[in-house]
């Protein structure tokens, strides 16, 4: 017969502590705690703690309660868990996650007469240290830094992670000693002076500032609690203790068993594993982590608002306000050049409208004279084509030209030719958008399908129909058929 | 020109006054603005169809005659006396002040936003004024819709180069009507005026504050107006069914005509809308035909006329074959309107249409995608990036996805299936159109990205209604099992 179990405040608290510890350990070891922006440190750790707590309370806690019959079982399991933890730390050498701390590097040339050369010092993030800039150009030989026998080189810097040092010897045999915080390494060159690379670990304590000292301490405590907690859970649940049937009593709020959250808990578990594997295999990209965490949190929220409908609108309004805030932020801090905003336009003309779309020269010319260029043949001298920066293909495309061809003719007009041309009627002008100056076209004699020759006079560019040239004779240019 | 705009506005109001007492005053007043422009479009379209050149004098005379005719008819039928309440007058006055305030402000403060397409639309308007439907240059009705070019002709008839001050009025009308319909929908579920108001207001602010939507206030293009008319057509259908008020249905064909005349591919969306609502069987067959046939006839006529054009412009997108397919599709949907009484359709097909339509579209996309998987995959990647990152939508689609996740449990509200079917169909249609053209690109002015403005108002309306319905633990009995309108 099922019996109702009383919720245990102690086990609740212990599971919460375990969730928080595991969350901190995972964030530090898997999700690059020290490389995350500060706000993300809190979000990622908080999310992991929340999800782990829900997993523990939903799936583990009922089984703990069902097995909590005898005190001796608990004592036995705790004892065994302590033993497992001790073995764990003996078997696997323990190091904290590299914290941001001031590391000290000292390289001593312990050779009798050979010089030691520093090829490079690579900092965390694969950034090579500027050797001449840091130690002075006078100690450099080529691009290597030399250390004479009996002398040493010291470097101190705050960083999160270790460094890689590559040293060589100018003659051999040679010896050097490296001191990295409290660790010492001896190097020797017997048969050649080739470079030896040595990786100096980031987990050494160094001289951290108080906040990082605390974080380092928390790292140790979290790791210890996590291993101990997981070991205890494993032992307690795997040992053949008698189990009583029970009804889950852990509730989030009154009348809301955690069972209602099963789907979102399972989805979050999948997300957790997925992100963990992703972060382990690849560089954990922040936006992907955020996205997955967002999905996880929304699913938990979904289960909450489904139960507590009076909260639903408040949650929706919060999401909307956040969206508006993001829009406002993006408006003030546009992320890319595609940002557009309303701009006052001083002119209301078609010409200005066409100019503001940022069209190429060929497009702009086509927009200006669309009625005349349609189906026409354009003839131009090559230097003028270059000067006007026209694109044959674009002119063809927009105007469905019959033909576009280059001819070698005298395209520069004389004063008298221009004066004579301007007397022929009312010319329609259109700006040459990028090069300056203006185009001139005579509408009354220009028809779609005509053949136009390009002429120039300074920055005045004339589109003259062939018929006009032949009929009026104002331009003294021999044209091919 | 402003006198002409006043005349158009008065004509719009005179027409909407027919529904005074049946539909809300606010809706009638704001819709009057849009009805005025729709009438102008229809007048202009009919004139150019019969080769009458567009001239200010002709248009003013025509609108004057129509205005006089409507007023005379209303006077004779005593509607002017019985329908014009003090509230309606006040609403007309308020909307007039805001509408002309917007027009005048933007007339003296030009904030136009334009891309190459905008200039092509302006050139189309010039073509309409210069040569009716006979000569086209960079673009033609085979590539772009006629509605915006016709609106652009208004200032051209009065000596201006183009219209930079009318689009903001469409934005103002959209905000007013979106808030109106969303609030009306939420009202059925949320008692608190504050919560209801906040929900609707914040959603509207979220939408309008997105970079892309904000710029559409003055952008000379077709997408925002498409979203406006599409949303209004659905909202009118929705409330026509919900409130058992057939007067709402009268506006559906008008809004659909505006929508269908805005962009060449809008006809597909309109046909999907009609099929899904016919499938819902919430409207009597006889009324359905009255609601949808006028639009279908208009769309058929428009495409038939386009088929006879041979513009050969640079941006023509529709081939004769495609136009014939559209004509066949329009005719087929018109035929469906007459077949809804058949037992087989009523029992097996119509009730499932809300998911059969998106499923059918998905099947077509899948088949096309199987032949060109890289094209499909490339489009999907590009679309997702544009919608969420590069498309200038800000947080809009993020919030939509967040709310969709938040409401991923069973919530019922009236016509949910129809709205959901439409939304799903639209997104699949974007993928389908992408298979029939050069690949989409990531930049904000990509057509797939801009086309989101067609569906976004409906998506937000859907989410507001969903949120409102979900906020009450049990569904009101009144919302279950609507009788046939």
Contacts between the chains, C-beta under 8 A, distances in Angstrom:
chain1	res1	chain2	res2	distance
A	294	B	402	7.3
A	295	B	405	6.6
A	298	B	402	5.8
A	298	B	405	4.3
A	298	B	406	5.7
A	299	B	405	6.6
A	299	B	408	7.8
A	301	B	406	6.1
A	302	B	405	6.4
A	302	B	406	5.2
A	302	B	407	7.4
A	302	B	408	6.0
A	302	B	409	6.5
A	305	B	406	6.6
A	305	B	470	7.6
A	306	B	409	5.1
A	309	B	470	6.9
A	309	B	471	5.6
A	309	B	472	6.6
A	309	B	473	4.9
A	310	B	471	7.7
A	312	B	467	6.9
A	312	B	470	5.6
A	312	B	471	4.8
A	313	B	190	7.1
A	313	B	195	5.2
A	313	B	199	6.4
A	313	B	467	6.6
A	313	B	471	5.0
A	315	B	406	6.8
A	316	B	199	6.7
A	316	B	403	6.5
A	316	B	406	7.2
A	316	B	467	4.8
A	317	B	195	7.8
A	317	B	198	5.7
A	317	B	199	6.6
A	317	B	202	6.2
A	319	B	399	5.8
A	319	B	402	5.4
A	319	B	403	6.3
A	319	B	406	7.3
A	320	B	199	7.7
A	320	B	202	4.0
A	320	B	203	6.1
A	320	B	205	8.0
A	320	B	206	5.5
A	320	B	399	6.5
A	321	B	202	6.4
A	322	B	395	7.4
A	322	B	399	7.7
A	323	B	206	4.7
A	323	B	394	7.5
A	323	B	395	3.8
A	323	B	396	7.0
A	323	B	398	6.8
A	323	B	399	3.9
A	324	B	202	6.6
A	324	B	205	5.5
A	324	B	206	5.2
A	324	B	209	5.8
A	324	B	395	7.5
A	326	B	394	6.2
A	326	B	395	3.9
A	326	B	398	7.5
A	327	B	206	6.7
A	327	B	209	4.1
A	327	B	210	5.7
A	327	B	211	7.6
A	327	B	394	4.0
A	327	B	395	5.4
A	327	B	396	7.8
A	328	B	209	6.6
A	330	B	211	6.7
A	330	B	394	5.2
A	330	B	395	7.7
A	331	B	209	7.2
A	331	B	211	6.7
A	331	B	214	7.8
A	331	B	394	7.9
A	334	B	211	7.9
A	336	B	390	7.0
A	338	B	390	6.5
A	338	B	392	5.9
A	338	B	443	6.5
A	338	B	444	5.0
A	339	B	211	6.0
A	339	B	392	7.1
A	340	B	113	6.7
A	340	B	211	6.0
A	340	B	212	7.6
A	340	B	215	4.5
A	340	B	392	6.6
A	340	B	444	7.5
A	341	B	211	7.6
A	341	B	214	7.2
A	341	B	215	6.9
A	342	B	111	4.5
A	342	B	113	7.0
A	342	B	214	7.4
A	342	B	215	6.9
A	342	B	217	6.7
A	342	B	218	6.1
A	343	B	111	6.5
A	343	B	113	7.6
A	344	B	109	6.5
A	344	B	110	7.1
A	344	B	111	6.1
A	345	B	110	4.3
A	345	B	111	6.5
A	345	B	112	5.6
A	345	B	164	7.5
A	346	B	110	7.7
A	347	B	110	7.7
A	348	B	110	5.5
A	348	B	160	6.8
A	348	B	161	6.4
A	348	B	164	6.7
A	349	B	161	5.4
A	350	B	122	6.9
A	350	B	161	3.9
A	350	B	162	6.1
A	353	B	112	6.5
A	353	B	114	5.7
A	353	B	118	7.5
A	353	B	119	6.5
A	353	B	122	6.8
A	353	B	161	7.0
A	353	B	162	6.1
A	353	B	164	8.0
A	354	B	119	5.3
A	356	B	112	7.7
A	356	B	114	6.0
A	357	B	114	5.3
A	357	B	115	5.6
A	357	B	116	5.3
A	357	B	118	6.8
A	357	B	119	5.7
A	359	B	116	6.4
A	359	B	119	7.7
A	363	B	116	7.1
A	366	B	138	7.6
A	367	B	119	5.8
A	367	B	123	7.1
A	367	B	138	7.7
A	370	B	123	6.1
A	370	B	137	4.4
A	370	B	138	6.7
A	371	B	130	7.7
A	371	B	137	7.4
A	374	B	137	6.1
A	397	B	314	5.4
A	398	B	138	6.1
A	398	B	314	5.2
A	400	B	312	6.2
A	400	B	313	7.7
A	400	B	314	7.4
